[in-house]
Amino acid sequence: MRILGLDIGEQRIGMAISDELGWTAQPLETLERRKEKDLAAAVGRVAGATGAVKIVFGLPLNMNGSEGPSARSAREFASKVKALTGLPVEPWDERLTTVGAERALLEADMSRQKRKKKIDQVAAQLILQGYLDSLRFGSSG
């Protein structure tokens, strides 16, 4: 049972995919908003190609837990993906995942140019891994 994870940003959408058992998340690819006219359809194609049965997207909450414009935008995009794919789509609290992704890439001694290309995928991986861990260990995000 594969699950697709999304880090929905203003400029890019990072994607990650789970293994068949739903234990681990691996970075997949990044979609550039300026290059893709219909991003929801592009996500749908990736979901179909990977055999995803569910999509989890990062919900960028404010530090106090409230939803701002970014969270509303992410929900709107996720709603389009759900309507297009017919797959269940769930939000996952993504606070500080981009910071964690940046830290992980810095620790890997990756150049700034390479980090820019990978950070959204790694953020999606962290979002998805948090979700998968919650299923296994019973926490919530």
C-alpha positions in Angstrom: 0.0 0.0 0.0 1.9 3.0 -1.3 1.2 6.5 0.0 2.2 9.7 -1.8 3.5 12.6 0.3 3.3 16.2 -0.9 5.1 19.4 0.3 3.0 22.1 -1.4 4.9 25.3 -1.8 4.4 28.5 -3.6 7.1 27.8 -6.2 7.5 24.0 -6.1 5.8 20.8 -4.9 8.0 18.2 -3.4 6.9 14.6 -3.5 7.8 11.4 -1.7 6.5 7.9 -1.8 6.2 5.2 0.8 7.4 1.6 0.4 4.8 -1.1 -0.1 4.6 -1.9 3.7 4.1 1.8 4.6 7.2 1.9 6.9 9.6 4.3 5.1 9.3 7.3 2.9 11.7 8.0 0.0 12.1 11.3 -1.9 10.6 11.2 -5.3 10.6 14.3 -7.4 9.8 18.0 -7.5 7.3 19.8 -9.7 8.1 23.4 -10.6 4.9 25.5 -10.6 6.1 27.6 -13.5 6.8 24.6 -15.7 3.6 22.7 -15.0 0.3 24.3 -16.1 -1.9 21.7 -14.4 -0.1 20.6 -11.2 -3.0 18.6 -9.9 -3.0 16.5 -13.1 0.8 16.1 -12.7 0.4 14.9 -9.2 -2.4 12.6 -10.3 -0.1 11.1 -13.0 2.6 10.4 -10.4 0.1 8.9 -8.0 -1.1 6.6 -10.8 2.4 5.7 -11.9 3.5 4.8 -8.3 0.4 2.9 -7.4 -0.4 5.3 -4.5 -3.7 4.6 -2.7 -3.7 7.7 -0.6 -2.1 11.1 -0.6 -0.8 13.0 2.5 0.0 16.7 2.1 1.8 19.0 4.5 -0.4 21.5 6.1 1.7 24.6 6.9 0.1 25.7 10.2 1.3 28.8 12.1 3.3 28.1 15.2 0.2 28.7 17.4 -1.7 26.0 15.3 -3.9 28.4 13.4 -4.2 28.3 9.6 -3.0 31.2 7.5 -3.0 31.8 3.7 -0.4 29.1 3.0 -2.5 26.5 4.8 -5.6 27.6 2.9 -3.7 27.4 -0.4 -2.5 23.9 0.4 -6.0 22.7 1.3 -7.3 24.2 -2.0 -4.7 22.4 -4.0 -5.2 19.1 -2.1 -8.9 19.4 -2.8 -8.2 19.7 -6.6 -6.0 16.6 -6.4 -8.6 14.7 -4.5 -11.3 15.6 -7.0 -9.0 14.6 -9.9 -7.7 11.3 -8.5 -10.5 10.1 -6.4 -7.9 9.1 -3.8 -8.3 9.9 -0.1 -6.2 13.0 0.7 -5.2 13.8 4.3 -3.4 16.8 5.8 -0.4 16.4 8.1 1.1 19.2 10.3 4.3 20.2 8.6 5.6 22.8 11.0 9.3 23.0 10.8 9.7 20.3 8.2 11.5 22.6 5.8 13.9 23.6 8.6 14.5 19.9 9.3 15.1 19.2 5.6 17.5 22.1 5.3 19.4 20.9 8.3 19.6 17.3 7.0 20.9 18.5 3.6 23.5 20.8 5.3 24.7 17.9 7.4 25.1 15.9 4.2 27.4 18.7 3.1 25.3 19.4 0.0 25.9 22.5 -2.1 23.4 25.3 -2.1 22.4 24.6 -5.7 21.8 20.9 -5.0 20.0 21.7 -1.7 17.6 24.0 -3.7 16.7 21.1 -6.0 16.3 18.5 -3.2 14.8 20.4 -0.3 11.1 20.1 -1.3 11.5 16.3 -1.9 13.2 15.9 1.5 10.4 18.0 3.2 7.8 15.8 1.5 9.8 12.8 2.8 9.7 14.1 6.4 6.0 14.9 6.1 5.2 11.4 4.8 7.6 9.7 7.3 5.8 11.5 10.2 2.5 10.3 8.9 3.7 6.7 8.5 5.2 6.7 12.0 1.9 7.9 13.4 0.1 5.0 11.8 2.7 2.5 13.3 3.1 4.2 16.7 -0.2 5.9 17.3 0.8 9.6 17.4 -1.0 12.3 15.5 0.2 15.3 13.6 
